């Protein structure tokens, strides 16, 4: 249930952000901290995770940097348990890490297939499970996973990545159904094309970059900071009746049927 006051504030709540070293994860960590959350910045790049935490502390917030590979179950369980031991709670989980091997399905190797599923599905599963168990005991919490427009629309070179992003949605819905009665909410944010390290190779191809920009209703790429607001919303009491949902933050990509302007 929502608490009195500003429903978007997260003062005193503990947020664990996986993938906080860069891109959407870093923007999410900074956004949650700006809303008042105590923020644990976790990433496989430990130095960059600590850098994100230091940026939060320099702005007057409370943050820790944690080295974490989410594909390792024991490491995830330990990191989450350590967070609860130190801060006495876990109120928010945000998981952003993902990888894509961009090549046609018929050219994929088994090793490449396993690489994408291991991080995108198995890694998120470890985090959902570890955080979900704690939140179920607390009878409160918000879990936010990163899906994608690729959970709905796809193109050559995105098939396995798209499958994992659809899978994340279904795992989130299943957990939302399981934990809803205990006061735990589980949702997905589905970004469109966002300028992050994952999409950086596209910037080296001007025609490709422009084609993606032109596909959205807004006619441009998004920035990581534009995903932070929706994440803060889903973490907050402003979204107290939102669970099992997928919030598309895609500049209108999935709403637009091409960019040709027909004569009216």
BADRENRO-328112 format. One record per atom (N, C-alpha, C): residue in one letter; x, y, z. Coordinates in steps of 0.2 Angstrom, whole numbers, padded with zeros to 4 digits, always signed. Layout:
% residues N
aXYZ/...
***
This chain:
% residues 264
x+0004-0006+0000/x+0000+0000+0000/x+0004+0006+0000/x+0002+0012-0003/x+0006+0018-0003/x+0006+0021+0003/x+0012+0025+0004/x+0013+0028+0011/x+0011+0036+0010/x+0009+0039+0015/x+0008+0047+0014/x+0014+0051+0011/x+0012+0056+0008/x+0017+0060+0005/x+0018+0060-0002/x+0024+0062-0005/x+0025+0061-0012/x+0026+0054-0014/x+0022+0051-0018/x+0022+0044-0020/x+0028+0042-0024/x+0032+0047-0027/x+0037+0045-0031/x+0044+0045-0027/x+0044+0047-0020/x+0050+0047-0016/x+0051+0040-0014/x+0058+0039-0013/x+0060+0032-0011/x+0064+0033-0004/x+0063+0038+0000/x+0068+0039+0005/x+0068+0033+0010/x+0074+0031+0011/x+0075+0026+0016/x+0075+0019+0013/x+0072+0018+0007/x+0072+0012+0004/x+0078+0009+0001/x+0079+0003+0001/x+0086+0000-0002/x+0085-0003-0009/x+0089+0000-0013/x+0088-0003-0020/x+0095-0006-0022/x+0094-0012-0025/x+0100-0016-0028/x+0099-0015-0036/x+0104-0012-0039/x+0104-0011-0046/x+0110-0015-0049/x+0108-0021-0053/x+0113-0025-0057/x+0114-0021-0063/x+0120-0021-0065/x+0122-0018-0072/x+0123-0010-0071/x+0125-0008-0065/x+0125-0001-0063/x+0131+0003-0065/x+0136-0001-0069/x+0142+0003-0071/x+0141+0007-0077/x+0136+0006-0081/x+0136+0010-0087/x+0128+0010-0090/x+0127+0014-0095/x+0121+0014-0098/x+0115+0014-0094/x+0110+0011-0095/x+0103+0011-0092/x+0104+0009-0084/x+0108+0005-0083/x+0109+0003-0076/x+0112+0008-0072/x+0117+0012-0074/x+0120+0018-0071/x+0115+0023-0070/x+0111+0025-0075/x+0106+0030-0075/x+0101+0028-0070/x+0099+0022-0070/x+0094+0019-0065/x+0096+0020-0058/x+0103+0018-0057/x+0105+0019-0050/x+0105+0026-0048/x+0107+0031-0052/x+0108+0038-0051/x+0101+0041-0049/x+0096+0038-0054/x+0089+0041-0053/x+0086+0038-0046/x+0087+0032-0045/x+0084+0029-0038/x+0087+0033-0032/x+0094+0034-0033/x+0097+0038-0027/x+0094+0045-0027/x+0093+0048-0032/x+0090+0055-0032/x+0084+0055-0029/x+0080+0050-0030/x+0073+0049-0027/x+0074+0047-0019/x+0080+0047-0017/x+0080+0045-0009/x+0083+0038-0008/x+0083+0034-0012/x+0085+0027-0011/x+0092+0026-0009/x+0093+0021-0004/x+0100+0019-0003/x+0101+0014-0008/x+0107+0015-0012/x+0108+0011-0018/x+0114+0007-0018/x+0113+0001-0020/x+0119-0004-0021/x+0120-0004-0028/x+0126-0002-0030/x+0128-0002-0037/x+0132-0008-0039/x+0129-0013-0042/x+0132-0020-0043/x+0134-0021-0051/x+0140-0023-0052/x+0142-0024-0059/x+0148-0029-0060/x+0148-0032-0065/x+0154-0036-0066/x+0160-0032-0067/x+0160-0026-0069/x+0165-0021-0068/x+0165-0018-0062/x+0169-0020-0057/x+0169-0018-0050/x+0171-0011-0049/x+0176-0009-0053/x+0178-0002-0052/x+0173+0003-0055/x+0170+0001-0060/x+0165+0006-0063/x+0159+0006-0058/x+0157+0000-0055/x+0152+0000-0050/x+0153+0005-0045/x+0159+0005-0042/x+0161+0009-0037/x+0161+0016-0039/x+0163+0017-0045/x+0163+0024-0048/x+0155+0027-0048/x+0151+0023-0050/x+0144+0025-0049/x+0142+0026-0042/x+0144+0022-0038/x+0142+0023-0030/x+0145+0030-0028/x+0151+0031-0030/x+0155+0037-0028/x+0151+0043-0031/x+0149+0043-0037/x+0145+0049-0040/x+0139+0050-0035/x+0136+0045-0033/x+0130+0046-0029/x+0132+0049-0022/x+0137+0046-0019/x+0139+0049-0013/x+0141+0056-0013/x+0145+0058-0019/x+0147+0065-0020/x+0141+0070-0020/x+0135+0067-0022/x+0129+0071-0023/x+0125+0071-0016/x+0128+0068-0011/x+0125+0068-0005/x+0120+0061-0003/x+0121+0056-0008/x+0117+0050-0007/x+0121+0045-0003/x+0118+0039-0002/x+0120+0034+0001/x+0121+0028-0004/x+0127+0025-0005/x+0128+0020-0010/x+0134+0016-0009/x+0133+0010-0011/x+0139+0005-0011/x+0141+0003-0018/x+0147+0001-0019/x+0149-0002-0026/x+0150-0009-0024/x+0148-0014-0029/x+0149-0021-0028/x+0151-0024-0034/x+0156-0029-0034/x+0158-0033-0039/x+0153-0039-0040/x+0150-0040-0046/x+0145-0045-0046/x+0144-0048-0053/x+0145-0054-0054/x+0143-0058-0060/x+0137-0061-0059/x+0131-0059-0062/x+0125-0062-0061/x+0124-0069-0064/x+0128-0071-0068/x+0127-0078-0070/x+0129-0083-0065/x+0133-0081-0059/x+0135-0086-0054/x+0130-0085-0048/x+0126-0091-0047/x+0121-0091-0043/x+0123-0089-0035/x+0128-0092-0033/x+0131-0091-0026/x+0133-0084-0025/x+0136-0081-0030/x+0138-0074-0030/x+0132-0069-0029/x+0127-0071-0033/x+0121-0067-0033/x+0117-0067-0026/x+0117-0074-0023/x+0114-0075-0017/x+0118-0071-0011/x+0124-0071-0012/x+0129-0068-0007/x+0128-0061-0007/x+0128-0058-0013/x+0128-0050-0014/x+0121-0048-0011/x+0116-0051-0012/x+0109-0049-0010/x+0109-0050-0002/x+0111-0056+0000/x+0111-0057+0007/x+0115-0052+0011/x+0121-0050+0008/x+0125-0045+0011/x+0122-0038+0011/x+0118-0036+0006/x+0114-0030+0006/x+0109-0030+0012/x+0106-0035+0013/x+0101-0036+0018/x+0104-0035+0025/x+0110-0039+0026/x+0113-0039+0032/x+0116-0032+0034/x+0118-0028+0029/x+0120-0021+0030/x+0115-0016+0031/x+0110-0016+0027/x+0105-0011+0026/x+0098-0013+0029/x+0097-0019+0032/x+0091-0022+0035/x+0085-0023+0031/x+0086-0022+0024/x+0080-0022+0020/x+0082-0023+0013/x+0078-0025+0008/x+0079-0025+0001/x+0072-0023-0002/x+0071-0017-0004/x+0065-0015-0006/x+0064-0014-0014/x+0070-0014-0017/x+0069-0013-0025/x+0075-0017-0028/x+0073-0021-0033/x+0078-0024-0037/x+0077-0021-0044/x+0083-0019-0047/x+0083-0017-0054/x+0088-0021-0058/x+0086-0025-0063/x+0091-0029-0066/x+0092-0027-0074/x+0098-0025-0076/x+0098-0022-0083/x+0103-0026-0087/x+0108-0030-0085/x+0113-0033-0089/x+0110-0037-0095/x+0113-0037-0101/x+0111-0041-0107/x+0117-0041-0112/x+0116-0046-0116/x+0121-0046-0121/x+0118-0049-0127/x+0120-0047-0133/x+0118-0049-0140/x+0123-0051-0144/x+0123-0057-0147/x+0127-0059-0153/x+0123-0058-0159/x+0125-0052-0162/x+0121-0050-0168/x+0123-0054-0174/x+0119-0059-0176/x+0120-0063-0182/x+0114-0067-0184/x+0113-0069-0190/x+0107-0073-0192/x+0107-0079-0188/x+0101-0081-0187/x+0099-0087-0183/x+0103-0093-0186/x+0103-0094-0193/x+0106-0100-0196/x+0113-0100-0195/x+0116-0094-0193/x+0123-0094-0192/x+0126-0095-0185/x+0121-0095-0180/x+0122-0096-0173/x+0126-0102-0172/x+0131-0102-0167/x+0133-0108-0164/x+0130-0109-0157/x+0131-0115-0155/x+0128-0117-0149/x+0131-0113-0143/x+0138-0112-0144/x+0141-0108-0139/x+0138-0101-0138/x+0137-0098-0144/x+0134-0091-0144/x+0127-0091-0141/x+0123-0096-0143/x+0116-0097-0140/x+0117-0097-0133/x+0121-0101-0130/x+0122-0102-0123/x+0124-0095-0120/x+0128-0092-0123/x+0131-0086-0120/x+0125-0081-0119/x+0121-0080-0124/x+0115-0075-0123/x+0110-0077-0118/x+0109-0084-0118/x+0104-0086-0113/x+0107-0086-0106/x+0113-0087-0106/x+0116-0088-0099/x+0116-0081-0095/x+0117-0076-0099/x+0117-0069-0095/x+0109-0067-0095/x+0106-0066-0101/x+0100-0063-0101/x+0094-0066-0098/x+0094-0073-0098/x+0089-0077-0094/x+0091-0079-0088/x+0096-0083-0088/x+0099-0086-0081/x+0101-0081-0076/x+0104-0076-0079/x+0107-0071-0074/x+0101-0067-0071/x+0096-0065-0075/x+0090-0062-0072/x+0086-0067-0067/x+0086-0073-0069/x+0083-0078-0065/x+0086-0078-0058/x+0092-0079-0058/x+0096-0079-0051/x+0094-0073-0047/x+0094-0067-0050/x+0092-0061-0046/x+0085-0061-0044/x+0080-0063-0049/x+0073-0063-0047/x+0072-0068-0041/x+0075-0073-0041/x+0074-0078-0036/x+0077-0076-0029/x+0083-0073-0029/x+0086-0071-0023/x+0083-0065-0020/x+0081-0060-0024/x+0077-0055-0021/x+0070-0057-0020/x+0067-0061-0024/x+0060-0063-0023/x+0059-0066-0016/x+0064-0071-0014/x+0063-0074-0008/x+0063-0069-0002/x+0068-0064-0002/x+0068-0060+0003/x+0062-0055+0004/x+0060-0053-0002/x+0054-0049-0002/x+0048-0052+0000/x+0047-0059-0002/x+0042-0063+0000/x+0041-0063+0008/x+0047-0064+0011/x+0047-0064+0018/x+0046-0057+0021/x+0048-0052+0018/x+0047-0045+0021/x+0039-0043+0019/x+0036-0046+0014/x+0029-0044+0012/x+0029-0037+0009/x+0034-0036+0005/x+0035-0029+0002/x+0041-0030-0003/x+0040-0025-0008/x+0046-0025-0013/x+0044-0024-0020/x+0048-0021-0024/x+0047-0020-0031/x+0053-0023-0035/x+0051-0027-0040/x+0057-0030-0044/x+0055-0027-0051/x+0061-0025-0054/x+0060-0022-0061/x+0065-0025-0065/x+0063-0028-0071/x+0068-0031-0075/x+0067-0028-0082/x+0073-0028-0086/x+0073-0025-0092/x+0072-0029-0098/x+0066-0028-0101/x+0065-0032-0107/x+0067-0027-0113/x+0063-0027-0119/x+0065-0023-0124/x+0059-0023-0129/x+0059-0018-0134/x+0055-0019-0140/x+0055-0025-0143/x+0061-0028-0143/x+0062-0035-0146/x+0058-0040-0143/x+0055-0039-0138/x+0050-0044-0135/x+0044-0045-0140/x+0043-0039-0144/x+0037-0039-0148/x+0039-0039-0156/x+0044-0035-0157/x+0046-0034-0165/x+0053-0036-0165/x+0055-0039-0171/x+0062-0042-0171/x+0064-0041-0179/x+0071-0042-0180/x+0074-0041-0186/x+0080-0047-0187/x+0082-0048-0192/x+0088-0053-0193/x+0094-0050-0188/x+0097-0055-0185/x+0102-0053-0180/x+0100-0052-0173/x+0094-0052-0172/x+0091-0051-0165/x+0087-0057-0162/x+0087-0063-0166/x+0082-0068-0164/x+0083-0071-0157/x+0089-0073-0155/x+0090-0076-0149/x+0090-0070-0143/x+0092-0065-0145/x+0091-0059-0140/x+0084-0058-0139/x+0080-0057-0144/x+0073-0056-0144/x+0069-0062-0140/x+0071-0068-0141/x+0069-0074-0137/x+0070-0073-0129/x+0076-0070-0128/x+0077-0069-0120/x+0073-0064-0118/x+0072-0058-0121/x+0068-0053-0119/x+0061-0054-0118/x+0058-0059-0123/x+0051-0061-0122/x+0051-0066-0115/x+0056-0070-0115/x+0057-0074-0109/x+0057-0071-0102/x+0060-0065-0102/x+0060-0061-0096/x+0053-0058-0094/x+0050-0056-0099/x+0043-0054-0098/x+0039-0060-0095/x+0039-0066-0097/x+0035-0071-0095/x+0037-0073-0088/x+0044-0073-0086/x+0046-0074-0080/x+0044-0069-0075/x+0044-0063-0077/x+0041-0057-0073/x+0034-0058-0071/x+0030-0060-0076/x+0023-0061-0075/x+0022-0067-0070/x+0025-0072-0071/x+0024-0078-0067/x+0026-0076-0060/x+0031-0072-0059/x+0033-0070-0052/x+0028-0065-0049/x+0026-0061-0053/x+0021-0056-0051/x+0014-0060-0048/x+0012-0065-0052/x+0007-0069-0050/x+0008-0073-0043/x+0014-0075-0043/x+0016-0079-0037/x+0016-0075-0030/x+0019-0069-0031/x+0021-0064-0025/x+0016-0059-0024/x+0011-0058-0029/x+0007-0052-0028/x+0003-0052-0021/x+0001-0058-0019/x-0003-0058-0013/x+0001-0057-0007/x+0008-0057-0008/x+0012-0055-0002/x+0015-0048-0002/x+0012-0044-0007/x+0014-0037-0007/x+0020-0035-0011/x+0022-0040-0015/x+0028-0039-0020/x+0026-0038-0027/x+0028-0033-0030/x+0026-0031-0037/x+0032-0033-0041/x+0031-0035-0047/x+0036-0037-0052/x+0034-0034-0059/x+0038-0030-0062/x+0036-0027-0069/x+0043-0027-0073/x+0041-0026-0079/x+0047-0025-0084/x+0046-0018-0087/x+0052-0015-0089/x+0053-0009-0093/x+0056-0012-0100/x+0052-0010-0105/x+0055-0012-0112/x+0057-0006-0116/x+0064-0004-0116/x+0066+0001-0120/x+0066+0000-0127/x+0066+0006-0131/x+0067+0006-0138/x+0075+0006-0139/x+0077+0010-0145/x+0084+0010-0146/x+0087+0016-0142/x+0091+0014-0137/x+0094+0018-0132/x+0102+0018-0133/x+0105+0024-0133/x+0112+0025-0134/x+0116+0022-0128/x+0118+0016-0128/x+0121+0012-0123/x+0127+0009-0126/x+0132+0006-0121/x+0137+0002-0124/x+0135-0004-0128/x+0129-0007-0127/x+0127-0012-0131/x+0125-0010-0138/x+0123-0004-0139/x+0121-0002-0146/x+0126+0002-0149/x+0132+0003-0146/x+0137+0008-0148/x+0140+0006-0155/x+0140-0001-0157/x+0142-0002-0164/x+0138+0001-0169/x+0132+0002-0168/x+0127+0005-0173/x+0129+0012-0175/x+0132+0016-0170/x+0133+0023-0171/x+0139+0024-0176/x+0143+0018-0177/x+0148+0018-0183/x+0145+0017-0190/x+0139+0016-0190/x+0135+0015-0197/x+0130+0021-0197/x+0131+0027-0200/x+0126+0032-0200/x+0120+0030-0203/x+0119+0026-0209/x+0113+0025-0212/x+0109+0020-0207/x+0112+0016-0204/x+0109+0011-0199/x+0106+0015-0193/x+0111+0020-0190/x+0109+0024-0185/x+0103+0028-0186/x+0103+0031-0192/x+0097+0036-0194/x+0091+0032-0195/x+0092+0026-0198/x+0086+0022-0199/x+0082+0020-0193/x+0086+0019-0188/x+0083+0017-0181/x+0080+0024-0178/x+0083+0029-0179/x+0080+0035-0176/x+0074+0037-0180/x+0073+0036-0187/x+0068+0038-0190/x+0062+0033-0189/x+0063+0027-0186/x+0058+0022-0185/x+0053+0024-0179/x+0056+0028-0175/x+0052+0030-0169/x+0047+0036-0170/x+0042+0037-0167/x+0038+0043-0168/x+0041+0049-0166/x+0046+0049-0162/x+0050+0055-0160/x+0055+0056-0164/x+0057+0052-0169/x+0062+0053-0173/x+0069+0053-0171/x+0071+0050-0165/x+0077+0050-0162/x+0079+0044-0158/x+0085+0043-0156/x+0087+0038-0151/x+0085+0041-0144/x+0084+0036-0139/x+0083+0038-0132/x+0090+0038-0129/x+0090+0041-0123/x+0096+0042-0119/x+0095+0037-0112/x+0100+0035-0109/x+0099+0030-0103/x+0095+0034-0098/x+0096+0041-0097/x+0092+0044-0092/x+0085+0044-0093/x+0082+0043-0099/x+0075+0043-0101/x+0072+0036-0099/x+0076+0032-0097/x+0073+0025-0094/x+0073+0025-0087/x+0077+0030-0084/x+0078+0030-0077/x+0071+0032-0073/x+0068+0037-0076/x+0061+0039-0074/x+0056+0034-0073/x+0055+0030-0079/x+0050+0025-0078/x+0052+0019-0073/x+0058+0018-0072/x+0061+0013-0067/x+0059+0016-0060/x+0061+0022-0059/x+0059+0025-0052/x+0051+0025-0051/x+0047+0026-0056/x+0040+0026-0056/x+0038+0019-0053/x+0041+0014-0057/x+0039+0007-0055/x+0041+0005-0048/x+0047+0008-0046/x+0049+0006-0039/x+0045+0010-0034/x+0042+0015-0035/x+0039+0019-0030/x+0031+0017-0029/x+0029+0021-0024/x+0022+0020-0022/x+0017+0023-0027/x+0020+0027-0032/x+0015+0029-0037/x+0013+0023-0042/x+0017+0018-0041/x+0015+0012-0045/x+0012+0006-0041/x+0009+0008-0035/x+0007+0003-0030/x+0002-0002-0033/x-0002-0001-0038/x-0006-0005-0041/x-0004-0008-0048/x+0002-0007-0049/x+0005-0010-0055/x+0010-0016-0054/x+0008-0021-0057/x+0012-0027-0057/x+0010-0032-0062/x+0015-0036-0065/x+0014-0040-0070/x+0014-0036-0077/x+0016-0030-0077/x+0015-0026-0083/x+0022-0025-0086/x+0021-0023-0093/x+0027-0021-0097/x+0026-0014-0099/x+0031-0010-0097/x+0030-0003-0099/x+0035-0001-0104/x+0032+0000-0110/x+0037+0002-0116/x+0039+0009-0116/x+0045+0010-0116/x+0048+0017-0116/x+0052+0017-0123/x+0049+0018-0128/x+0052+0017-0135/x+0051+0022-0140/x+0049+0028-0137/x+0048+0034-0142/x+0043+0033-0147/x+0038+0028-0146/x+0033+0027-0151/x+0035+0021-0156/x+0041+0018-0155/x+0043+0013-0160/x+0037+0008-0161/x+0035+0005-0156/x+0030-0001-0157/x+0023+0002-0159/x+0022+0008-0159/x+0015+0011-0161/x+0015+0013-0168/x+0021+0014-0171/x+0021+0017-0178/x+0022+0012-0183/x+0018+0012-0188/x+0018+0007-0194/x+0022+0011-0200/x+0028+0011-0199/x+0033+0014-0204/x+0033+0021-0203/x+0037+0025-0207/x+0038+0032-0206/x+0036+0036-0212/x+0033+0032-0217/x+0030+0036-0223/x+0024+0040-0221/x+0024+0046-0223/x+0018+0051-0221/x+0013+0051-0227/x+0008+0047-0227/x+0003+0047-0233/x-0001+0053-0234/x-0002+0055-0240/x-0007+0061-0241/x-0013+0060-0238/x-0016+0065-0234/x-0022+0064-0231/x-0027+0069-0234/
***
